[in-house]
Amino acid sequence: MNVVRSILGWIAPFAILAAAAAVFFVMGSQPPPTRSDGDTEAALPVRTAVVTESDGQIELDLDGVVVPLKEVSLAAEVGGRVRLKTEACEAGMFVTEGTLLLEIDPRDYELEVERLLREVAQAGIYIEEVEEELAQNEESIGLAQRQVELSQREVARLEQLKANRVVTESEHDRALRDELTAINTLTQMKGQQRVLEKRKNRLAEGRLLAETQLEKVRLDLARTQITAPFDGIIVNDPVEQDSYVSKGTPLVTLEDTSAAEVKTSLRMDEVARVWGSVASPPEGQPQPSRSGGAYDLPEVPAKVVFQIDDRRFQWEGTLSRQEGGGLDARTRTLPCRVLVSNPSDVTALDRYGQALAQLPPGSPRSLLRGMFVQVEVLVEAARKLVAVPVDAVRPSGDIWLVRNKELVIIRPTRVHATDDSVLYAADDSGILPGDRVIVSQLANPYDGMAVEEAPLPGASLSQPSPSDSPRLAREEN
């Protein structure tokens, strides 16, 4: 038995290996299964939209806050007690130009006006007295002049008689003394006349000074009444009736409501588009500017939109100027102002951005300071643009086109983007008006993939519906 077991222990492994080799050769000798060629790749259905040509305008969407065009703080120009504070002088009240707001007690200034009137009248009386003295002096000078002439003739006659020894020397000397006396009297009269003239001039200057002081007091008297310099809203009224105010004390703050401004900011690429919206002047001529400065922004139209719940309201405005001399160091943007010339001219918009014929109940009556609004600045594009629906732009920036029933993948550089479309330059983007762009999703897309424009499950149109793309709906209309 031991011998048999030894023989079987050596033979069994070789037998197993031989059987395995036989099975391998038997299976390898069978012919390979017949292969059948697969069907041709089927075109994938896709949903597309049409590329349209842009209207040549780029809409810059900005955020802003409404600020007053002008805010004036009226201060007391004269001191005194506030005798009257009108009902219109209350914070939040709307006042028109010329409305009386406050009145300072005018009695001190009225008395000063009366005093100066009397002083002017008194100066006039003094001048009349001097003029009368001048008239009398003029007559006296005439008489003195005649006396001098008579004395001179007498001296001349006595000189002839003296030569003929008709009169004595003493008589001739007496005639000379009379002549000197007459000349002295005439000289004194003329000196008195000059003094009276200077006195008259001094009194005239005194009257002019009194009249100037009178005008000043009358001006102070007029300043006791504080009126609204323009139409606006009272913002602050810190002074109450019967309180004493000195010159320079703030009385009331008034905000101009004839126009409003929106404070916003532009990125430098947006500023470049605003600069590019103005046609270049002929060669050799300077760029047109409102003030000739290099810091002026071109005046371009803008729209100011304010939203209450699901309702939107719009005002027409103009990008009027930049604020300050350069970029904000924190945000690296250029602060600007949008001017709204008529803040009360409000238009209600529907869900597609179209103007309604009438304002619905509860609409704002005007722009109010502090409103956070959206600003849409419309600038002219310097290049021809095409508009692609935003659904057709992939997260990577790729755009899938359908050309000759094949997929074409491109990655152009966008010029501008809005909520529902992306703009590209028509000359170097590779996209042309009328191209079909894919707005549906594809798994593993590649150039040359066979595609077919057909509705997908759950989609009834080959283009986005107007409700999905309000701007495309407006363009189609």
C-alpha positions as CSV (number, residue, x, y, z in Angstrom):
1,M,0.0,0.0,0.0
2,N,2.8,2.3,0.7
3,V,4.3,1.7,-2.7
4,V,1.0,2.4,-4.4
5,R,0.6,5.6,-2.5
6,S,4.1,6.8,-3.5
7,I,3.4,6.0,-7.2
8,L,0.1,7.9,-7.1
9,G,1.8,10.9,-5.3
10,W,4.2,11.3,-8.3
11,I,1.7,10.5,-11.1
12,A,-1.3,12.6,-10.0
13,P,0.3,16.2,-10.5
14,F,1.5,15.3,-14.0
15,A,-1.9,13.9,-14.9
16,I,-3.6,17.2,-13.8
17,L,-1.2,19.3,-15.8
18,A,-1.7,17.1,-18.8
19,A,-5.5,17.5,-18.6
20,A,-5.2,21.3,-18.2
21,A,-3.0,21.5,-21.3
22,A,-5.4,19.4,-23.3
23,V,-8.3,21.7,-22.4
24,F,-6.3,24.8,-23.3
25,F,-5.4,23.5,-26.7
26,V,-9.0,22.3,-27.4
27,M,-10.5,25.8,-26.5
28,G,-7.8,27.8,-28.4
29,S,-8.5,25.9,-31.6
30,Q,-12.1,27.2,-31.8
31,P,-12.7,30.0,-34.4
32,P,-13.3,33.6,-33.0
33,P,-16.8,34.8,-32.9
34,T,-18.0,36.8,-35.8
35,R,-18.1,40.6,-35.3
36,S,-20.7,42.9,-36.8
37,D,-20.0,46.5,-37.7
38,G,-21.8,48.9,-35.4
39,D,-24.4,51.5,-36.6
40,T,-23.2,55.0,-37.6
41,E,-23.1,57.6,-34.7
42,A,-26.4,59.2,-34.2
43,A,-26.7,63.0,-34.1
44,L,-27.5,64.4,-30.7
45,P,-30.6,66.7,-30.4
46,V,-29.8,70.1,-29.0
47,R,-31.7,73.3,-28.3
48,T,-30.3,76.4,-30.0
49,A,-30.8,80.2,-30.1
50,V,-30.0,82.7,-32.8
51,V,-27.1,85.2,-32.5
52,T,-28.3,88.7,-33.1
53,E,-26.5,91.9,-34.1
54,S,-26.3,94.4,-31.2
55,D,-28.0,97.8,-31.6
56,G,-24.6,99.5,-31.1
57,Q,-25.2,100.4,-27.5
58,I,-23.7,99.0,-24.3
59,E,-25.6,99.2,-21.1
60,L,-23.4,99.6,-18.0
61,D,-25.3,98.4,-15.0
62,L,-24.3,100.3,-11.8
63,D,-25.4,100.8,-8.3
64,G,-25.9,104.2,-6.8
65,V,-27.5,106.3,-4.1
66,V,-29.6,109.4,-4.5
67,V,-28.0,112.6,-3.1
68,P,-29.3,116.2,-3.2
69,L,-28.1,118.4,-6.0
70,K,-27.7,121.3,-3.6
71,E,-28.1,121.6,0.2
72,V,-27.9,125.1,1.7
73,S,-27.6,126.0,5.3
74,L,-29.1,129.4,6.0
75,A,-27.4,131.3,8.9
76,A,-28.3,134.5,10.7
77,E,-26.7,137.5,9.0
78,V,-27.7,139.7,11.9
79,G,-28.1,139.1,15.6
80,G,-31.2,139.4,17.6
81,R,-34.2,137.5,19.1
82,V,-36.2,135.2,16.8
83,R,-39.6,137.0,16.9
84,L,-41.3,134.6,14.4
85,K,-40.9,131.1,13.2
86,T,-43.5,130.2,10.6
87,E,-45.3,126.9,10.2
88,A,-43.5,126.3,6.9
89,C,-40.1,126.2,8.8
90,E,-40.4,122.6,10.0
91,A,-38.2,119.7,9.0
92,G,-39.8,117.8,6.1
93,M,-41.9,120.7,4.8
94,F,-41.8,121.7,1.2
95,V,-41.4,125.4,0.6
96,T,-41.3,127.5,-2.5
97,E,-38.9,130.3,-3.4
98,G,-39.5,133.5,-1.3
99,T,-41.5,131.7,1.5
100,L,-40.9,133.5,4.9
101,L,-39.3,131.0,7.3
102,L,-38.0,133.1,10.2
103,E,-38.0,136.7,11.4
104,I,-35.5,138.3,13.8
105,D,-36.7,141.2,15.9
106,P,-36.2,144.2,13.5
107,R,-36.9,147.1,16.0
108,D,-33.3,147.9,16.7
109,Y,-32.5,148.1,13.0
110,E,-35.6,150.2,12.3
111,L,-34.5,152.7,15.0
112,E,-31.0,152.8,13.5
113,V,-32.6,153.5,10.1
114,E,-34.5,156.4,11.5
115,R,-31.4,157.8,13.2
116,L,-29.4,157.7,10.1
117,L,-32.2,159.2,8.0
118,R,-32.1,162.2,10.4
119,E,-28.3,162.3,10.2
120,V,-28.4,162.5,6.5
121,A,-31.0,165.2,6.7
122,Q,-28.9,167.2,9.2
123,A,-25.8,166.8,6.9
124,G,-27.9,168.3,4.1
125,I,-28.8,171.3,6.3
126,Y,-25.2,171.9,7.1
127,I,-24.3,171.8,3.5
128,E,-27.0,174.3,2.7
129,E,-25.6,176.7,5.4
130,V,-22.1,176.4,3.9
131,E,-23.5,177.1,0.4
132,E,-25.2,180.2,1.8
133,E,-21.9,181.4,3.4
134,L,-20.1,180.7,0.1
135,A,-22.7,182.9,-1.7
136,Q,-22.1,185.7,0.8
137,N,-18.4,185.2,0.5
138,E,-18.6,185.5,-3.3
139,E,-20.3,188.9,-3.0
140,S,-17.7,190.0,-0.4
141,I,-14.9,189.0,-2.7
142,G,-16.5,191.0,-5.5
143,L,-16.7,194.1,-3.3
144,A,-13.1,193.6,-2.1
145,Q,-11.9,193.2,-5.7
146,R,-13.5,196.6,-6.5
147,Q,-11.9,198.1,-3.4
148,V,-8.5,196.9,-4.6
149,E,-9.0,198.3,-8.0
150,L,-10.0,201.7,-6.6
151,S,-7.0,201.7,-4.3
152,Q,-4.7,200.9,-7.2
153,R,-6.1,203.7,-9.3
154,E,-5.7,206.1,-6.4
155,V,-2.1,205.1,-5.9
156,A,-1.4,205.6,-9.6
157,R,-3.0,209.1,-9.6
158,L,-1.1,210.2,-6.5
159,E,2.2,209.0,-8.0
160,Q,1.7,211.4,-10.9
161,L,0.7,214.2,-8.6
162,K,3.7,213.4,-6.4
163,A,6.0,213.7,-9.4
164,N,4.5,217.2,-10.1
165,R,4.8,218.1,-6.4
166,V,1.1,218.5,-6.0
167,V,0.7,216.1,-3.1
168,T,2.9,215.3,-0.2
169,E,4.8,212.1,0.4
170,S,2.6,211.3,3.4
171,E,-0.5,211.4,1.2
172,H,1.0,209.0,-1.2
173,D,2.0,206.6,1.5
174,R,-1.5,206.7,3.0
175,A,-2.8,205.7,-0.5
176,L,-0.3,202.8,-0.6
177,R,-1.5,201.6,2.9
178,D,-5.1,201.7,1.7
179,E,-4.1,199.6,-1.3
180,L,-2.4,197.0,0.9
181,T,-5.4,196.9,3.2
182,A,-7.8,196.3,0.3
183,I,-5.5,193.5,-1.1
184,N,-5.2,191.9,2.3
185,T,-9.0,191.9,2.7
186,L,-9.4,190.3,-0.7
187,T,-6.8,187.7,0.2
188,Q,-8.7,186.9,3.4
189,M,-12.0,186.6,1.5
190,K,-10.5,184.2,-1.0
191,G,-8.9,182.1,1.8
192,Q,-12.3,182.0,3.6
193,Q,-13.8,180.9,0.4
194,R,-11.3,178.0,0.1
195,V,-12.0,177.0,3.7
196,L,-15.8,177.0,3.0
197,E,-15.3,174.8,0.0
198,K,-13.3,172.3,2.0
199,R,-15.9,172.4,4.7
200,K,-18.6,171.8,2.2
201,N,-16.7,168.8,0.8
202,R,-16.2,167.4,4.3
203,L,-20.0,167.7,5.0
204,A,-20.8,166.1,1.7
205,E,-18.5,163.2,2.5
206,G,-20.1,163.0,5.9
207,R,-23.5,162.8,4.2
208,L,-22.3,160.1,1.9
209,L,-21.0,158.1,4.8
210,A,-24.3,158.5,6.6
211,E,-26.1,157.3,3.5
212,T,-23.8,154.3,3.2
213,Q,-24.4,153.4,6.8
214,L,-28.1,153.9,6.1
215,E,-27.9,151.4,3.2
216,K,-26.1,148.9,5.5
217,V,-28.7,149.2,8.2
218,R,-31.5,148.8,5.7
219,L,-29.7,145.7,4.4
220,D,-29.5,144.4,8.0
221,L,-33.2,145.2,8.4
222,A,-34.0,143.2,5.3
223,R,-31.9,140.4,6.6
224,T,-34.1,140.1,9.7
225,Q,-36.5,138.1,7.5
226,I,-35.1,134.7,6.4
227,T,-36.8,133.4,3.2
228,A,-36.4,130.3,1.1
229,P,-33.8,131.0,-1.7
230,F,-35.3,128.3,-3.9
231,D,-37.9,125.5,-4.0
232,G,-37.0,122.7,-1.7
233,I,-37.5,120.7,1.4
234,I,-36.6,121.8,5.0
235,V,-34.0,119.3,6.2
236,N,-33.1,120.7,9.6
237,D,-34.5,123.6,11.8
238,P,-32.5,123.8,15.0
239,V,-33.7,127.3,16.1
240,E,-36.9,127.9,17.9
241,Q,-39.0,131.0,18.3
242,D,-38.0,133.5,21.0
243,S,-34.4,132.2,21.1
244,Y,-31.5,134.6,20.6
245,V,-29.2,134.1,17.7
246,S,-25.9,135.9,16.9
247,K,-24.5,136.5,13.5
248,G,-23.5,133.2,11.8
249,T,-25.8,131.0,13.9
250,P,-27.3,128.2,11.6
251,L,-31.0,128.7,11.3
252,V,-32.3,126.2,8.8
253,T,-31.0,123.7,6.2
254,L,-32.8,123.6,2.8
255,E,-32.4,120.9,0.1
256,D,-32.9,121.8,-3.5
257,T,-35.6,119.6,-5.2
258,S,-35.5,121.1,-8.7
259,A,-33.1,118.4,-9.7
260,A,-31.3,115.4,-8.1
261,E,-28.0,113.5,-8.5
262,V,-27.1,109.9,-8.1
263,K,-23.7,109.1,-6.7
264,T,-22.2,106.0,-8.4
265,S,-18.8,104.6,-9.5
266,L,-17.3,103.3,-12.7
267,R,-14.6,100.7,-13.2
268,M,-11.8,101.8,-15.5
269,D,-13.0,99.5,-18.3
270,E,-16.4,101.1,-18.0
271,V,-14.8,104.6,-18.0
272,A,-12.9,103.6,-21.2
273,R,-16.3,102.6,-22.8
274,V,-17.7,106.0,-21.8
275,W,-14.6,107.8,-23.4
276,G,-15.0,105.6,-26.5
277,S,-18.7,106.6,-26.9
278,V,-17.7,110.0,-28.2
279,A,-16.7,110.3,-31.8
280,S,-13.0,111.2,-32.3
281,P,-12.4,114.7,-33.7
282,P,-10.6,115.3,-37.0
283,E,-6.9,114.9,-36.9
284,G,-5.2,118.0,-35.4
285,Q,-8.3,119.2,-33.5
286,P,-8.6,118.8,-29.7
287,Q,-11.2,116.5,-28.1
288,P,-14.4,118.5,-27.4
289,S,-14.9,119.3,-23.7
290,R,-17.4,121.3,-21.7
291,S,-14.7,123.2,-19.9
292,G,-11.6,122.4,-21.9
293,G,-10.3,120.2,-19.1
294,A,-8.9,116.7,-19.4
295,Y,-11.0,115.4,-16.5
296,D,-14.4,115.9,-18.0
297,L,-16.6,112.9,-18.8
298,P,-18.7,113.0,-22.0
299,E,-22.4,113.5,-21.2
300,V,-24.1,110.2,-22.0
301,P,-27.7,109.2,-21.3
302,A,-28.5,107.2,-18.3
303,K,-31.6,105.6,-16.6
304,V,-32.2,105.5,-12.9
305,V,-34.3,102.6,-11.7
306,F,-35.7,102.1,-8.3
307,Q,-37.5,98.9,-7.2
308,I,-40.3,98.5,-4.6
309,D,-41.1,94.8,-4.1
310,D,-41.7,93.5,-7.7
311,R,-42.4,96.9,-9.2
312,R,-39.8,99.0,-11.0
313,F,-39.8,102.8,-11.6
314,Q,-37.5,104.7,-13.9
315,W,-36.2,108.3,-14.3
316,E,-34.3,109.7,-17.2
317,G,-30.8,111.2,-16.4
318,T,-27.4,112.0,-17.7
319,L,-23.9,111.0,-16.7
320,S,-22.8,114.5,-16.0
321,R,-19.4,114.6,-14.3
322,Q,-16.8,112.8,-12.2
323,E,-16.6,113.5,-8.6
324,G,-13.2,114.5,-7.3
325,G,-9.9,114.3,-9.2
326,G,-9.3,110.6,-9.6
327,L,-9.9,107.0,-8.5
328,D,-11.0,106.0,-5.1
329,A,-8.0,104.4,-3.4
330,R,-10.1,101.7,-1.7
331,T,-12.3,100.5,-4.6
332,R,-10.1,101.6,-7.5
333,T,-13.2,103.0,-9.2
334,L,-14.0,106.5,-10.5
335,P,-16.8,108.3,-8.4
336,C,-19.3,109.9,-10.8
337,R,-22.6,111.8,-10.6
338,V,-25.7,111.2,-12.7
339,L,-27.9,114.2,-13.0
340,V,-31.7,113.8,-13.0
341,S,-33.1,117.1,-14.2
342,N,-36.7,116.3,-13.3
343,P,-36.9,114.0,-10.2
344,S,-40.7,114.0,-10.3
345,D,-41.0,112.7,-13.8
346,V,-41.3,109.0,-12.9
347,T,-42.2,106.1,-15.2
348,A,-43.5,102.7,-14.1
349,L,-42.1,99.6,-15.9
350,D,-43.7,96.2,-16.5
351,R,-41.9,92.9,-16.1
352,Y,-40.3,93.2,-19.6
353,G,-39.0,96.8,-19.0
354,Q,-41.7,98.5,-21.0
355,A,-43.2,101.8,-19.8
356,L,-46.8,101.7,-18.4
357,A,-49.3,104.3,-19.5
358,Q,-50.2,105.2,-16.0
359,L,-48.6,105.0,-12.6
360,P,-50.0,102.3,-10.4
361,P,-51.2,103.2,-6.9
362,G,-48.4,103.5,-4.4
363,S,-45.8,104.7,-6.9
364,P,-43.1,107.1,-5.7
365,R,-43.7,110.7,-6.6
366,S,-40.1,111.7,-6.8
367,L,-36.5,110.6,-6.2
368,L,-35.7,110.9,-2.5
369,R,-32.3,111.3,-1.0
370,G,-30.8,108.1,0.3
371,M,-32.6,105.8,-2.3
372,F,-30.5,102.9,-3.4
373,V,-31.0,102.7,-7.1
374,Q,-29.8,100.9,-10.2
375,V,-28.1,103.1,-12.9
376,E,-28.1,102.0,-16.5
377,V,-25.6,104.1,-18.5
378,L,-26.0,103.8,-22.3
379,V,-22.8,104.2,-24.3
380,E,-22.2,103.8,-28.0
381,A,-20.0,100.8,-28.9
382,A,-16.8,101.6,-30.8
383,R,-17.0,98.3,-32.6
384,K,-19.7,96.2,-34.2
385,L,-21.0,93.7,-31.7
386,V,-23.1,90.6,-31.6
387,A,-25.3,89.4,-28.7
388,V,-25.3,85.8,-27.5
389,P,-27.9,84.6,-24.9
390,V,-26.3,84.1,-21.5
391,D,-27.5,80.5,-21.5
392,A,-25.2,79.7,-24.4
393,V,-22.0,80.8,-22.5
394,R,-20.5,77.9,-20.6
395,P,-18.8,78.5,-17.2
396,S,-15.4,78.1,-18.9
397,G,-16.3,80.8,-21.4
398,D,-16.8,78.4,-24.3
399,I,-19.6,78.8,-26.8
400,W,-21.0,75.9,-28.8
401,L,-22.0,76.7,-32.4
402,V,-23.9,74.5,-34.8
403,R,-22.5,74.6,-38.3
404,N,-23.2,72.1,-41.0
405,K,-24.9,69.9,-38.3
406,E,-21.6,69.7,-36.4
407,L,-20.5,71.1,-33.1
408,V,-17.9,73.9,-33.2
409,I,-16.4,75.0,-29.9
410,I,-14.9,78.5,-29.6
411,R,-13.7,80.6,-26.7
412,P,-14.0,84.3,-27.7
413,T,-13.2,87.3,-25.5
414,R,-16.3,89.0,-24.3
415,V,-16.8,92.7,-24.5
416,H,-19.7,93.2,-22.1
417,A,-22.2,91.1,-20.2
418,T,-25.8,91.8,-19.1
419,D,-28.4,89.8,-17.2
420,D,-29.6,88.0,-20.3
421,S,-26.9,88.3,-23.0
422,V,-23.2,88.6,-23.6
423,L,-21.7,90.9,-26.2
424,Y,-18.7,90.0,-28.4
425,A,-16.9,91.8,-31.1
426,A,-18.1,90.7,-34.5
427,D,-14.8,91.2,-36.2
428,D,-12.5,88.9,-34.2
429,S,-14.7,86.7,-32.0
430,G,-15.6,84.2,-34.8
431,I,-19.3,84.7,-34.1
432,L,-21.5,86.2,-36.8
433,P,-25.1,87.4,-36.7
434,G,-27.5,84.5,-37.5
435,D,-25.2,81.8,-36.1
436,R,-27.0,79.1,-34.0
437,V,-25.6,78.7,-30.5
438,I,-26.4,75.7,-28.3
439,V,-28.2,76.6,-25.1
440,S,-28.8,73.0,-23.9
441,Q,-26.3,70.7,-22.2
442,L,-24.1,68.1,-23.8
443,A,-22.1,65.2,-22.2
444,N,-18.4,65.1,-23.4
445,P,-18.7,67.6,-26.2
446,Y,-15.9,67.8,-28.8
447,D,-15.3,69.6,-32.1
448,G,-17.1,67.9,-35.0
449,M,-19.7,66.1,-32.9
450,A,-22.8,65.4,-34.9
451,V,-25.7,67.4,-33.5
452,E,-29.2,68.1,-34.7
453,E,-31.5,71.0,-33.8
454,A,-34.5,69.4,-32.2
455,P,-36.7,69.9,-29.2
456,L,-35.5,68.1,-26.1
457,P,-37.8,66.3,-23.6
458,G,-39.7,68.9,-21.7
459,A,-38.9,71.7,-24.2
460,S,-41.4,72.9,-26.8
461,L,-39.3,75.4,-28.6
462,S,-35.9,75.5,-30.2
463,Q,-35.1,78.9,-28.7
464,P,-35.5,80.4,-25.3
465,S,-38.9,81.5,-24.5
466,P,-39.7,85.3,-24.1
467,S,-40.3,84.8,-20.4
468,D,-36.8,83.2,-20.0
469,S,-35.2,86.1,-21.8
470,P,-37.0,89.5,-21.6
471,R,-34.5,91.4,-23.7
472,L,-34.6,88.8,-26.5
473,A,-38.3,89.1,-26.5
474,R,-38.2,92.8,-26.8
475,E,-35.7,92.6,-29.7
476,E,-37.9,90.0,-31.5
477,N,-40.9,92.3,-31.1
